[in-house]
Each structure stands twice: as structure tokens, then as C-alpha cells.
Amino acid sequence: MTNSSNRILDDFARLMTDAAGAAQGVRREVETAFRAQAERMLNSMDLVQREEFEAVREMAVKAREENIALSARIEALEARLSAATETAEESAKKPASGRTAKK
């Protein structure tokens, strides 16, 4: 009887081991199917990948920095132009000293 109960327990243990292996196989198949379905859904949503997003973000940051630099340059040029215009207007308004008008 001891021998037959050990055999029954061995068979039961083997059955459980096989069932655990089969469950792991099923789990892997379900995970693979789920990932494939999720990937199909994400691709149909027309989402961007992280790398593409980061590249575009870096381009936007660079463009913003260039825009700020160009704005500062324009303001400096406008200030110089304004100062030059004011100086020219002031010198035009002053009478010419030492010059004689010819007729």
C-alpha cells in the first residue's frame, strides 16, 4: 500500500508540474496575443513614438531660442536706427554756422 500511495502521489505531482508548465505556456501565448493586439490598436491611433516626440521637441526648443535671439537683435537694430534718425533730424534743424548761403 505504501508503494501504491507513493505512486499516486508521484503521478499527482507529475500532473501538477505538467499543468503548471501548460499554464505558463498559455500565459505566454496570452501575453503575446495581448501585446500584438495592443500594438495594432496603438498603430491605428496614429500615435508618435517617444524618439520622434523628443526629436521634434528639441527642434522646437532650438527654434524658440533662435527666435528670442533674433528678436533681441531686431530690437537692437531698431534702437540704433532710431538713434541715428534722431541725430540726423537734430543736425538738420540746427542752423549751419560758418556757412554762407549762395544765391
C-alpha positions as CSV (number, residue, x, y, z in Angstrom):
1,M,0.0,0.0,0.0
2,T,2.8,2.4,0.7
3,N,4.2,1.8,-2.7
4,S,0.8,2.5,-4.4
5,S,0.2,5.7,-2.4
6,N,3.7,6.9,-3.3
7,R,2.9,6.1,-6.9
8,I,-0.4,8.0,-6.7
9,L,1.4,11.0,-5.2
10,D,4.1,10.9,-7.8
11,D,1.5,10.8,-10.5
12,F,-0.3,13.7,-8.9
13,A,2.9,15.7,-8.6
14,R,3.8,15.0,-12.2
15,L,0.3,16.1,-13.2
16,M,0.6,19.3,-11.3
17,T,4.0,20.0,-12.8
18,D,2.7,19.4,-16.3
19,A,-0.3,21.6,-15.5
20,A,1.9,24.4,-14.2
21,G,4.0,24.2,-17.4
22,A,0.9,24.3,-19.6
23,A,-0.4,27.3,-17.6
24,Q,2.9,29.1,-18.2
25,G,2.7,28.3,-21.9
26,V,-0.9,29.6,-22.0
27,R,0.2,32.8,-20.1
28,R,3.0,33.4,-22.6
29,E,0.5,33.0,-25.5
30,V,-2.0,35.3,-23.9
31,E,0.7,37.9,-23.3
32,T,1.9,37.7,-26.9
33,A,-1.6,38.0,-28.3
34,F,-2.4,40.9,-26.0
35,R,0.8,42.8,-27.0
36,A,0.1,42.2,-30.6
37,Q,-3.4,43.5,-30.3
38,A,-2.3,46.5,-28.2
39,E,0.4,47.3,-30.8
40,R,-2.2,47.1,-33.6
41,M,-4.5,49.4,-31.7
42,L,-1.8,52.0,-31.0
43,N,-0.7,51.9,-34.6
44,S,-4.2,52.6,-35.8
45,M,-4.4,55.6,-33.4
46,D,-1.6,57.3,-35.3
47,L,0.5,58.0,-32.2
48,V,4.1,59.1,-32.4
49,Q,7.0,57.2,-30.8
50,R,8.9,58.7,-27.9
51,E,12.0,59.2,-30.0
52,E,10.2,61.1,-32.7
53,F,8.5,63.3,-30.0
54,E,11.8,64.1,-28.3
55,A,13.4,65.0,-31.7
56,V,10.6,67.4,-32.5
57,R,10.7,68.8,-29.0
58,E,14.4,69.6,-29.3
59,M,13.8,71.2,-32.7
60,A,11.0,73.4,-31.1
61,V,13.3,74.4,-28.2
62,K,16.1,75.4,-30.7
63,A,13.7,77.4,-32.8
64,R,12.4,79.2,-29.7
65,E,15.9,80.1,-28.7
66,E,16.7,81.3,-32.2
67,N,13.5,83.4,-32.2
68,I,14.5,85.0,-28.9
69,A,18.0,85.8,-30.2
70,L,16.6,87.3,-33.5
71,S,14.0,89.4,-31.6
72,A,16.8,90.8,-29.4
73,R,18.9,91.6,-32.5
74,I,15.9,93.3,-34.2
75,E,15.3,95.4,-31.1
76,A,19.0,96.5,-31.0
77,L,19.0,97.4,-34.7
78,E,15.7,99.3,-34.3
79,A,17.3,101.2,-31.4
80,R,20.4,102.1,-33.4
81,L,18.2,103.2,-36.3
82,S,16.0,105.3,-34.1
83,A,19.1,107.0,-32.5
84,A,20.6,107.6,-35.9
85,T,17.4,109.1,-37.2
86,E,17.1,111.4,-34.2
87,T,20.7,112.5,-34.6
88,A,20.1,113.3,-38.3
89,E,17.0,115.2,-37.6
90,E,18.6,117.3,-34.9
91,S,21.6,118.2,-37.1
92,A,19.2,119.2,-39.9
93,K,17.3,121.5,-37.6
94,K,20.4,123.4,-36.4
95,P,21.5,126.3,-38.5
96,A,24.7,125.9,-40.3
97,S,27.3,128.0,-38.5
98,G,30.1,129.4,-40.6
99,R,28.3,128.7,-43.9
100,T,27.1,131.4,-46.2
101,A,24.1,130.9,-48.3
102,K,24.8,131.3,-52.0
103,K,22.2,132.8,-54.3
